[in-house]
Amino acid sequence: MKVAKLVKVTLITRVIVDVNATEQDIMELAIPKLSENLMDSPFENIDEIVEDTECPYTIDDSIDGGMIEKASNLLSMAYWDIKDAIRKIVNTNDQNSMIDYIDEVQVTEINEYKYSCKDFLKKINYEI
């Protein structure tokens, strides 16, 4: 299962500028140094990692048309129910359980008892 997290970072850098430098001049010098600072020592700059409660990740954000198309070959459900089936499979705690045992998720006869949830999600290119 996926969740949204917020990563808080503080970056500080020193730039030497002319006394009359504008904010734009200062930023043009600072941004490359800040970026380099973040790339060279990313973990040293992380202040906090917290749960994103304002805009949490939803599974629907990552289910695209290509996944639905691939899933429709494995599931024997109406096209509009497939997204809901994928959502149920993703939310299953035991990703090694067979998708046949997930409530209301119907696999096609040819795939009966063939895929664990994890296998199914790999097959449709869903990253867990």
N, C-alpha and C positions, 0 to 999 in steps of 0.2 A: 504494500500500500504506500502511496506517495502522499506527502504533506508539503505545505508551503512554509518556508523559513525565511526570516529576514537576517541578513548578515550585516552587522554594523562595523564599519571600518573608520579609523581616524588616520589621516595622512598629514604629515607636516614636512615642509621642505623650506630651505632658505634659498632666496635668490638675491643677487646683487644687481640693483637697478639704479638708474639715474634718479636724482632727487625729484625730477619733474615727470617721472614715468606715470603713465596712466594705468588704470586697473587692467585694461586690455594688454598693455605691455607686460605687466607683472604676470598675468595669467599665461601669456604665450611662453614665458620662461619657466613658469612653475609646472604647468601641465605635463610636459615630457618628464620632468624630474619626479613628479608624483606618480606617474604611470610606471616609471622605472623602479621606484621604491616599492610599489605594490607587486610588481613582477619578481623582483629580487628577493623579497622577504614577506610573502603574503601572510603568513601565520602570525608574524610579529605585529601586524597592523590590525588584526581582527580584535574588536572590543567585546563583541557579544553576538550570540546567535539566539534568536527568539522565534517563537511561533508567530506566523503571520495570521492574525485574527481579522484584520480589516479586509484583506483580499485573499482568502485561502485558495489553494490549488484545488481545482475540481478535475475529476477524471475526464469529464467531457472536453476539457481544454486540450487533451492529448489524443483524443479519438478522431482521426480524420477519415475522409472518404475512402482512402486506400485501405485502411484497416477494416472498415466496414465491408468493403468489397471482398477482402480475403476472408474475413470471418463468415460472410454469407455462404462461402463454399464449404465451411465446416459445420455450420449450424443450420438446423431445419426450422427456421423461424421466419416470421414476416420481416421484411427489410427494416421497417420502423422499430421493431423490437430488438434488433441486433445490438444497437448501442446500449440498451438497458442490460442485455445479456453480458456484454463486455464489461460493463460497470460492475455487475455482480461477480464476475470471475476475478477481476482486479481486486475487489474488496474481500475476497475469500482469504482468511488467515492462513490456511494451509495450501500453499501454491502447488504442492505435490499431489493434492487430492484430484481425482478425476472430475472433469467438467460435467460428467453425467450426473454427479451427485449434488450439483448446485441447483437449488430450487428454481424451477421454471426455465432453465437453460436447456434447450433441446439440441442435441447433436444429430447430424444426419446418420442414417443407418450405416453407411460405409465407414464412418468414423467412430461408431459406437465403441466405447471402452478403449479408445486409442490414445487420447491426450490427457495429460495432467493439465491443470490450469497453467502451470509454468510453460509447458510445451506449446499449449494453445497460444499464449501471449507472445512467445518467441515466433511462432508461425505467422502471426499477423503483424510482426515487427513492433509490438508494444513493449517499451522499455520499463521493466519493473525495478 
